[in-house]
Amino acid sequence: MEDRFIRRLFAITLVLMTLMLFWQSLPWIEEFIAAQQAQPRPVTPRGDLAEDEKATIELFEKTKDSVVYIATAQAVIDPWSLNIFNIPKGTGSGIVWDKIGHIVTNYHVVAGASEARVRLSDGRDYHAVLIGTSPKHDLAVLRINVPIKRPQPIMIGTSHDLKVGQKTFAIGNPFGLDWTLTTGIVSALDRSMREPDGAVMRHLIQTDAAINPGNSGGPLLDSAGRLIGVNTAIFSPSGAYAGIGFAIPVDTVNKIVPKLIAYGKYIEPSLGIETDERINRLAQARLNFDGVMILRVLPGSSAEKAGLEGVTLYPDGSLEPGDIIVAIEGRPVRSVAEIKEILENYEIGDIVTIEISRNGRLLKKKIILEPARR
């Protein structure tokens, strides 16, 4: 009887152990079976793209051929052999301006370079010739000779009617990653930014479309695929994208680029007078006036023909103050910089009305703007 009980207990124990082993091996068996039967998962149909996605894709496809990759090199002299070598300097982006082959980019992209090459979206590569620059506006124009299948010039838009919140699209070559598209909005308008040399760039467009090193010179587009600005700089403590980028408004670009193509440089319109910011500030403090004092009227200038008067210096060392410009076309002026900013809205040959103070009297004079003399 006791042997029988032991045998039954042993049998039950053996069954339980077998069940435990089977249970423990069950996942492995399932995995083995699953591995033998593994097949790609069925694809869930996506359906149509969203309308805004379609619009963005169409914009990129339509515009990318009007954007180029720019690589620059700098000449260095080997002090031992005196041989001259071109070493890579940097990369940037550019915009196809016209069918002739003019390429618009930033001045800082090509500054200091001895050579520049332009690569089109289809891979063709060309040597570029520097046509003109305007460091003040951070703009430069290159030209490439494309004999056949010339790239399509970019569509030109406007910037004076932009609104904060409008969609923006940037195409460029950040960090050498060519033809990259980023999107955002117009974050702010009429921004000013001080450059390393102390000059101030004004009336910039601020955008949150990602702009990084290499995007410089590339286009900022509106939702119609039109050029509204040329990407020029970022605000970033680290030097990389931080959500704030700046672009030169296309209204400025469309005014400056033709001059760079025609003359090789930007020639400022001038009143035909000499002024000085530092001397003007000292005179304002001493004589207590608002405006800009004319130091000298240039011989043969429009200002001379209009009867403007500069400072008169007498033999005994005394002087008589010159005319003080207080307004141009109804806009008050208090500094030399404000005069230059106002005149930038006009062309050489335009006639402007200036208001001057002379011996306590206010006079109005009409001046034909002329090329600034260097």
Phi, psi and omega in degrees: 000318179293319178298322181295319179297317181296318181296319178296317179299318180296318181296317179297317179298318180296320179295317180297318179296320179296318178296321179296315179297319180296317180297319179293328182273353184300313178302320180297320179296317179298317179296320180297315180295318181297320180296322180290333184256008187299132178220156175302142177295143176296140182277132175276122180303136183278324189088186182291150173294154175296153184299322180290329176293317178300318182295319180294316179298316180297319179299314181296313182297325183283334190253336190301328181289347178267004179246138183236161177258130181244128175238130181246157178227156181236134180282131175231151181253127174288116184294342181273312183263347184063016175282148180258129179238147172262120178248149180304136180250314181179178179228161179197193181237164179210169185233131176288116187271319183209176181288343182287337180113014177285136180240127178262136177210185175278148175299320185290345176290324185252354183300130178080000181274148176260348182205147175221140176237145183241128177248130179276168183294339179270007176096348179293142187235134184224147170287136183251145176253135179282123182262316182191157180220152170224090180304326181302322182259001183054046179233146176215153177236127173251169174220137176239151179257103180252106186290322182225158178050060181291142181292153182284128175298150181289151176284138182261132177249205178230159180238344183292339183253016179292151177236142175299130182108345176296147178291145176229152180223129179243132176238132181187199186232062183296131180055027180081004178274095194291149176051057178263134178255131172230155184230159178184212179222168168287114184274328180194164181232161175058041177278153174242147181218130179272130180273166182303329181276004178096345179292152181247124173267129186245165173063031182281153173270131175259134180222155175259005171298131187301120176236127182229170175307128185108337174283343184304133180090352180275170185275145163254124188245155170267182186289351175268002180080017180267148176290124175243351178187162175250117182299130188232328186198167174231156170256115185202123175297334184262348184093354178246176185304130178228018175095358180230113177234159182232147179225144175285126183300143183295332177299322176290314181301316184291342177270323186276318186303314178303326178291322179293323178292319184282319188242349182083354179202166177270122179256117183286142170288143186225155175275350182085032180229166173246134177224169178210126185298315183294313180297323180295320179296319179296319180293321178300317181293324184278319186259353175058066176225159173251126180142195181233122181280136176279120179275321183207140174261125184289136181300135178076005184276168175298325179296320178295317180294332179276354176086020176290152183235137175262189179295136177254123180255125182264158182303329181281004178094350178281164180217157177246126183302151177275180176300147179248119178281121182250342179199150173231122183052040177082356180264121180298145176233139179232355182212162177298322180299322180292325176298313181297322180294320179293316184293337179296342179277000184237165180252157173301131183101344176290153177254128178237151177259124178247150177249127182238155173252124179227113180054040177085355179258144177262128180234151176246136181228143174260129184237133172274121181292140183230165179297138178296138180268139182259000000 
